[in-house]
Amino acid sequence: MLSESSWSTADIVDAFERSLERIEWMDGESARKAQEKAEAIRKKVGFPLSPDTRDPRSLVGYYTLVKVHIDTFFENMLSAASVFFS
């Protein structure tokens, strides 16, 4: 069963998808691409399960892969993003 916040997120995406049908300035190809992007939206509401924020071992396993150094902010962000998107 979806939570209330999950329903709200789904409603927002549905409203966006419906609005694509009424946008006059957007050509068909652009509207199709926007539709594909809307379908690809990852609906994450609440606390994440990957890593499972309720499980210390899951957190350690996840963040062990993130390499962080005090003087390399940009590289730190890339490291975190590579773990998040893998």
Steps between C-alpha positions, in 0.01 A plus 500: 500500500632844410552758770330838477828663392550234232153575366581872493818437302316275256230767461762762414658278235156412358404868480825578320444219250145619431621857451729385219195431286393866523831678446474670163855634473663156539540286188407131500854368533573726799170397662590132455842560658338686790259208544793257510671713764183515708473121487865467606458712814604299801235554763687495828293621792589454865816326609705306246529123502825494305691545713256396767530792741359283778789252474848614610669225296322614185617858562860395561501283189361783290717783629820293505496538122493882523850647501521837677797730557493835680650698210321347199137610514425441131658154500306420819175586321597284203583210729167528682310531171674196351389289798148645496447440128666159481 
